[in-house]
Amino acid sequence: MTATITGGGGVNYALDPAQAALASAALTAAAGGMTVNTLKSLGASPTPGDYNVYNIYNYSSFQTNTLDPGGQAFVLLGVNDETVIGHTGTELLVGNQGNDTINAAGGSGTVITGDGKGPAPGNTIDLNNPGVAGGSLVIDSGTGADTVNMWGGAITVSAAPGGSVTVDALSGTNSITGNAFINLTTGATAIVSGNDTISFSGGSDTVVESGTATVTGGGGVVTVAAGAGANSVAAGTGSSTLLGGSGADTFMSGAGISSMVGGTSSNLFIGQTGMDTMMGAGTSDEFSFASTQAGGTHTIENFMAGNNLNLVGYTNAELNIAYSGPNSIVTNTLDTTSITVVGYHVTLGDITH
């Protein structure tokens, strides 16, 4: 497919029509009013002049391709599995129909991948080299399953219908916008906006989510701050702090120690086998405990009339409700689950099954 760039000639893309349109739009925007120098081999030197010449490598090979410091774009052709290394400046890196490895090398700009030619891992995009923070990238992915590796930096991701993007946040502070499957490694921090699925490793991780997310905790220290979307957050075996936002959030404690604070909308708290504190935020919150996840020690704060204490698998005859000052302690005759409701006298009218 051939795209005409303002001030220059044609560039051929071995991409599907949708991806070629994205590449054309990006190139047109970047090259508007410039002279275009299309380079057909790695040995061709870019024309000097960062501000008036747009040097585009238009190339296919079975080798590693490095964007010259004077080049602004690298467009891969064909279906070979290629490797492209960018530079620290502003850049446009366009993949082909193979399973490419694209290293932005700390630069900022746009990466456009092709569809790839098979199942995962598909294309791999590195913001930089391991342990070194990347720049700020817009990543347009095709219909394949692509992986983005981050050690810090910022990305905005989008995938074509049927495609997916997995982001591995490996260290540092990572800003991720768009819909992605996000994996956090020990010590990583993610600031996230999108409809995401987020998983933790066994280390200490932090997520600030302003979109809608499904979050699964790991074995380490986990902090999750939810945003305006409807988030589902499950703690793991470690210590977790889960903070609700303005959306309708679901919090599930794990086998470790959890602190869950509801947001301004309706919240669902689900107790598991660990030790947790649940703080409600309004009259439409629900606190749920099941006999199949027995043995936990739970504390509920800010329970109020209109809230629901849902005890699944228990009957009223099996429950014991004791009062200690203003607090209620709910136990049962089946297992060792203990629920303390602070500052509220629970009655059978507050309980459903």
N, C-alpha and C positions, 0 to 999 in steps of 0.2 A: 504494500500500500504506500502511496506517495502523498506526502503533505507538503504544501508550499508555505514557506516561512517568509514573513515580510522582510524585504531587503535581500533575500537569498534564493537559493534553488530548492531542489527537492531532496528529501531524505526518505529512504526506504525502510519500512518497518516489517519485521516478521512477527507481527502481533495479530490478534483477532481484531475485528472492527472496533469493538468497544475500547480495548486497550490502545489501539492506534489513535482513536479519537482523543483519549486522555493525553497521549504523548504529543499529538499535534497541538492541542490546546496549551500544554505546558511550554512547548518549544516556541509557539507563536508569542505567548506572553513574555517569555524570557528574551526573545530575539527581536522584539518589535523595534524597528528603526535601526537595526544593526546590519553590518555586513557579515554574511555567513560564510565561514570557511569550512567546508566539509572535508574531513581528513579520512582517507580510505585505508591508511595503514598506520601502525604504531610508530613507524619511523618518520612519519610526516610531522614536521614541527608546526605548532600553532602560530598563527600570525599575531605579533605583539599587539597589545591594546585591549585591556580588560573591559574598557567602557564603550568600545565601538566595534569590536569584532567578536562574533560568537563562534568559537571553534568547536566543531562537533566531530568526534570520532565515530565513524559509521563502519562497523567492523565485525568480523566473525573469525574465530580461531578456536584452537583447543588449548589455549594457554592463558596465563594470568595477564590481564589487561590493566594498565595503570593510567589513570587520567593525568595528563601532563599538567603541571601547575598553571600553564597558560591556557588550558582548555576548560571550557565551561560545561561540556556535555559529552557523554559516551552512550551511543546507541548501539546495542548489540543486534546482530542479524542472525537468521537461521534458527536451528533447533539444537545446536550443540550445548552441552553444559559448560557455561562460561564462568570465569571469575573476573570481577571488576573491582579495582581499588580506586577510590576517589581521592580527594585532597581536602585540605582544611578550609578551603574557600567556599563560595557559592557554587553549587553544582547541580546538574541534572543527569541521573543515571537511569537508563532505560534497558530493561532486560529483554530477552527474546522468548522463544517458546520452549527453551530447555529449562532444566532445573539449575538455576544460576546461583552463585554466591556473590553478593554485592556488599562491599565494605565501604561505607561512606567516609571512613577515615577521619572522623571528627568534623566533617564539613556540614554545611546546612544547605537545604534546598529540597529537591523532589526526587524520589525514587519511584519508578513505575516498573512493576514486574509483569512478565507475561503470564500465561496460564500454566506454564510448566507442562511436562509430558507424562506425569504419573502421579501416584499417591504421595502422601507425606513422606519425606519432609518438604518436597517441592523446592521453592526458592528460599534462600537464607539471606537475610539482610542484617549486617552488623553495623551498629552506629559508629563503632570504633574498634580498636583492638582490646583484648581482655584487660580489665582493670582501669581503662582510660575512658573518661566520660565522652559521650558523643555530642554532636551539635543538635540542631533543630531540623527535623525532617518531616515532610509530607510523604506518606507512603501509600500509593495506589496499587492494590493487589488484584490479581486476576481471579480466575475461577478455581485455582488450585489451593493447596494448603501451604501457606508460607509461614516462616518463623523469623521473628525479629529478636536479636540479642542486644540488650542494653546494659551498660555499666554506668548509667546516668545519662541525662539528656532529655530531649522532648520529642515526641512523635505525634502525628495525627494520622490515623490509619483508616482505610476503607477497603473493602473487598467487593469484587464483582459478585452478583448473585450466584450462589453455589460455592463461593470461595470462603476461606477463613484465614484469620491471622492469629498466630500464637505469639505472645510476647513473653520472653524470659527476661525479667528484671533481675540482674545478677548481682548488683551492688549499687550504692549511691542513691541519689534521689532521681526518680524517673517520672516524667509527666507523660501521661498516655491519654489521648483523646480519640474517641471512636470505639467501635465494637470489637472486642478481642477476647481471647482466652489468655489470661495473665497468670504467670507463675512467678512467685517471689522467692528468691534465694535468701539465705541467712543475712540479716542486716540491711536488706534492701527496703527502700521506701517508695511507694507508688502514689502519685496524685492522679486520680483517674476520673474521666468523664466519658460515660458511654454505657451501653448495655453489655456488661462484661461478666465473664466467669473468672473468678480470682482464686488461686490456690496458693497455699503457703508451704514452705519447707519446714524444717525443724528448728530454725533459728529465730531471731528477733526481727519482726517485720512490722511495717506500718503502712496502712492504706487510708487515703482520704478519697472518698468516692462521692462525686457530685451527680452521677447518673443513676442507673439501675444496675445492680450487680448481684451475682450469686457468689458468695465468699465462703471458702472452706479453710478452716484454720489448720495449723500443723502442730508440731510438738514443742515449739518455742514460745517466746513472748510475742503476742500478736495484738496490735492496736488497729481498730477499724473505725473510721468516722464516716457514717453514711450521709447521703445528701438528699436531694429532693425526690429521687426515684423510689420505687418499691424494691427494697433490698432484702436479700435472704442471706443471713450471716450465720455460719456454723463454726463454733469454737472447736479446737482440737484437744490434744492431751496436755498442752502447755497452759500458760497463764494468758488470758485474753481480756482485753478491754474493748467492748463493743458499744459504740455511740450512735444513736439513731439520729436521723435528720427529719426533714419535713414530710417525707414519704411514709407510706404504710410499710413498716419494716417487720421482718420475722427474724428473731434471734434464737439460736439453739445453742445451749451450753454444751460443753464436751465432758471429757473425763478429768479435765484439769480444774483450775480455779478460774472462774469467769466473773467479770463485772459487766452487766448489761444495762444501759441507760436508754430508755425509750425516747423517741422524738415527739414532735408535736402532733403527729397523726396517730391513727390506731396502730397498736403494736401487738405482736404475738410473741410471747416468750415461751420457749419450750425447754423444760428441765431435763437433764440427762443424769449420768451417774456421778458427776463431779460435785464440787462445792461452788456455789454461785450466789451472786447478789443481783436481783432484778429490780430496777426502779421504773415504775410506771410513770405515765405522763398525762393521762386523761381518763375519762369515764368509759372509754371503749376498748381498753386494753384487756387482753386475755393471757392468763398464765396457765400453761398446760403441763401436766405430768402424767406419765404412763407407767403402769405396773411392769411393762416390758423393759423399762429403763429405770430400774429401782435402785435404791441405795444412796441416792444423792442427798446432800445437805443444802437446802435452799432458803434464801432470805428474800422476801418481797418487801420493797419499800414503796410508799406512796400509793398503796392500794386504796381504792375508794369505791363508794357505792356506784353500781353500774359496771364495774369490772367483773370478769368471769374467772373463777378458779375451776379449771377443767381437769378432773381427775379420772383419766381413762383406765378402765380395768379394775376400778375399785367401786364398791357399793357403799352407800351411806352407813350400813350396818357395820362395815369394816373400819370406819373412820373414828379417830379420837380427836376431839377439838378441846384443847385446854387453853386457859387464859392466864397470862403472866403480866399483871399490870395492864397496860393498854395493848399488849401484843397477843397474838394468837399463835398457837403451836399445833399444827395439824400432822398427825401420824396415822398409822394404820396397823392392823393386826397381821398383814401379809408379809411385810418386809421392813427394812430399816429406813425407808424414805422419811425425811423430816422437812417440813415446810414451816418457816416462821414468818408470819405476816406482821410487820411492824406498824404499831399505831392504829390497828383496826381489829375489831372483834368480828371474826368470821362466823357466819351462821350457815346452816344448810341451804339457805336461800341464795347464797353467793356461789354455790358449788353446782357444777354440771358434770355429767359423765359421758 
